[in-house]
Amino acid sequence: MTVEIALRAARVRYGPLEALHGLDLALPAATVTLLLGRNGSGRTTALRALAGTVPLAAGRVLWRGTDVTGLPAHARARRGLCFVPDLRAVYATLTVAENLDLVAPGRQDAALAAYPELAPLLGHRAGTLSGGERRMLALTRALLSPARVVLVDEPSLGLSRAVASRTYGLLAALARPPRSAAVVLAEQRVPGGLPPGSLAYELSRGSLAGAGELV
């Protein structure tokens, strides 16, 4: 498997506290990878380090072998990285339609095909939506962008079981041709609906505790 993006000996500090302790992660193209762990395990920080929204205190971020450690988040986004955080993932003062137009102008139909629940809400401001509705709106960014690296923190947050199952299927499809993206999902536990061969890394207290493939 071709490694799309990787953390090498990555350390991240929040003030005096170190959240990642020399973490090594290799995230392949055309593969769904899970970062598993409890709250405080470092999975969210690992996503942020890959996205460039937190700086590394030490170590490197390599993208197809190129060192992008010093590249800011907006430059990584232009290069082909999409990050959907767990919180504050939509523009609250804009309508649903305006949020969709920012992600993929002229492609509202594709977003509504993925999440028809958003159709009656197009004129509503995103800040007035329920948590699950905001989550669906945020996830359209990952589904509609042409990104080669897709990072999603807790995809099913606030979603019903049926919508969560649909969401994992949609995200898994991004790893297949023609997108063949590296799809990285931060989760507390292994969700259903992901294809065999998906990778899983277990994190604990900012370090790698285990790794394997889903069967």
C-alpha positions in Angstrom: 0.0 0.0 0.0 1.2 3.5 -0.8 1.5 5.7 2.2 -0.4 8.9 1.5 0.4 10.9 4.7 2.3 10.0 7.9 3.3 11.3 11.3 6.9 10.6 12.2 8.0 10.8 15.9 5.3 13.5 16.3 5.1 15.4 19.6 2.4 17.9 20.3 2.1 20.0 23.5 -0.7 22.0 24.9 1.2 24.3 27.3 3.1 22.1 29.8 1.2 19.0 28.8 2.4 16.7 26.0 -0.6 15.1 24.1 1.5 13.0 21.6 4.6 11.3 22.6 6.7 10.6 19.5 3.8 9.1 17.6 4.4 7.2 14.3 1.5 6.7 12.0 1.5 5.6 8.3 -1.8 6.3 6.6 -2.2 4.6 3.2 -4.0 5.9 0.1 -7.2 4.1 -1.0 -7.7 2.8 2.6 -10.0 3.6 5.5 -7.9 3.9 8.7 -9.4 4.1 12.2 -7.7 6.0 15.1 -9.2 4.3 18.1 -9.1 5.3 21.8 -10.8 6.9 24.7 -11.1 10.6 25.3 -7.6 11.8 26.0 -5.9 9.1 24.0 -4.5 11.5 21.4 -6.7 10.5 18.4 -8.1 14.0 17.9 -4.7 15.6 18.4 -3.3 13.2 15.8 -5.9 14.4 13.3 -5.1 18.0 14.1 -1.4 17.5 13.6 -2.0 15.9 10.2 -4.3 18.8 9.3 -1.9 21.5 10.5 -4.3 23.0 13.0 -1.9 22.3 15.9 1.9 22.7 15.5 4.3 19.9 16.2 6.8 20.4 19.1 9.0 17.8 17.5 8.8 15.3 14.6 7.5 15.6 11.0 4.4 15.3 8.8 5.2 13.6 5.5 2.9 13.7 2.6 3.9 11.3 -0.2 7.4 11.6 1.2 7.4 15.4 1.2 7.9 17.2 4.5 4.9 19.4 5.0 5.4 20.0 8.8 5.8 23.8 8.3 2.8 24.0 5.9 -0.2 25.8 7.5 -3.6 24.3 7.5 -5.0 26.4 4.7 -2.1 25.4 2.4 -2.6 21.7 3.3 -6.3 22.1 2.4 -5.3 23.6 -1.0 -3.0 20.7 -1.5 -5.8 18.2 -1.1 -6.6 17.7 2.6 -10.1 17.8 4.1 -10.5 18.0 7.8 -14.0 17.7 9.5 -13.5 18.4 13.2 -15.9 17.1 15.9 -17.0 20.6 16.9 -17.5 24.0 15.1 -17.5 22.3 11.7 -20.1 24.5 9.9 -20.6 28.2 9.4 -23.3 28.9 11.9 -24.4 32.3 10.5 -24.8 31.0 7.0 -27.7 29.0 5.7 -27.5 25.3 4.8 -27.5 26.2 1.1 -24.7 28.8 1.6 -22.6 26.2 3.5 -23.1 23.7 0.7 -22.2 26.3 -2.0 -18.9 27.0 -0.1 -18.0 23.4 -0.2 -19.0 22.5 -3.8 -20.7 25.3 -5.8 -23.4 23.9 -8.0 -23.4 20.5 -6.4 -26.2 20.7 -3.9 -28.0 17.7 -5.6 -25.0 15.5 -4.7 -25.1 16.6 -1.1 -28.8 16.1 -0.8 -28.5 12.6 -2.4 -26.2 11.7 0.5 -28.3 13.4 3.1 -31.9 14.1 1.9 -32.7 15.2 5.5 -31.0 18.5 4.6 -33.4 19.3 1.7 -36.1 21.0 3.8 -33.5 22.9 5.7 -31.7 24.7 2.9 -32.9 28.1 3.9 -32.2 27.6 7.6 -29.1 29.1 9.3 -26.7 26.3 10.2 -26.6 27.5 13.8 -30.3 26.7 14.3 -29.9 23.0 13.3 -29.8 20.1 15.6 -26.5 18.4 16.4 -27.2 15.6 14.0 -28.2 18.0 11.2 -25.1 20.0 11.7 -23.1 16.8 11.5 -24.6 15.8 8.2 -23.9 19.3 6.8 -20.3 19.1 8.0 -19.8 15.7 6.5 -20.8 16.9 3.0 -17.5 18.7 3.0 -15.7 15.3 3.0 -18.0 13.7 0.5 -18.0 16.5 -2.1 -14.4 17.8 -1.9 -11.8 16.2 -4.3 -9.4 15.7 -1.3 -6.8 13.0 -1.4 -6.7 13.0 2.4 -10.0 13.0 4.3 -9.8 13.3 8.1 -13.0 13.1 10.2 -13.3 13.3 13.9 -16.2 11.2 15.3 -18.3 10.9 12.1 -21.4 9.6 13.8 -21.6 12.3 16.5 -25.3 13.1 17.0 -26.5 10.9 14.2 -29.1 8.2 14.4 -28.0 4.6 13.9 -29.4 4.5 10.4 -27.8 7.7 9.3 -24.5 6.7 10.9 -24.5 3.4 9.0 -25.2 5.3 5.8 -22.4 7.7 6.6 -19.8 5.0 7.1 -20.7 3.6 3.7 -20.3 7.0 2.1 -16.9 7.6 3.7 -15.7 4.1 2.8 -16.6 4.8 -0.8 -14.1 7.7 -0.8 -11.3 5.2 -0.4 -12.3 3.3 -3.6 -11.6 4.5 -7.2 -11.8 7.0 -8.6 -11.1 9.0 -5.4 -8.8 6.4 -3.8 -8.4 8.8 -0.8 -6.7 8.1 2.5 -9.7 8.2 4.8 -8.9 8.6 8.5 -11.6 8.4 11.1 -11.1 9.1 14.8 -13.4 6.9 16.9 -13.8 5.6 20.4 -14.7 2.1 19.2 -14.8 0.2 15.9 -18.0 1.1 14.0 -20.0 -1.3 11.8 -20.2 -0.9 8.1 -16.5 -0.5 7.2 -14.9 -2.9 4.7 -12.6 -5.7 5.6 -9.0 -4.7 5.3 -9.6 -1.3 6.9 -6.7 -0.4 9.2 -7.1 0.3 12.9 -4.5 2.0 15.2 -5.3 2.0 18.9 -3.9 5.1 20.8 -3.5 5.4 24.5 -2.2 8.5 26.3 -0.7 9.9 23.2 1.2 6.7 22.1 0.5 3.8 19.8 -0.9 0.9 21.8 -1.8 -1.5 18.9 -2.5 -1.9 15.2 -4.3 -4.3 12.9 -6.7 -4.8 10.1 -10.5 -5.3 10.3 -11.6 -8.8 9.2 
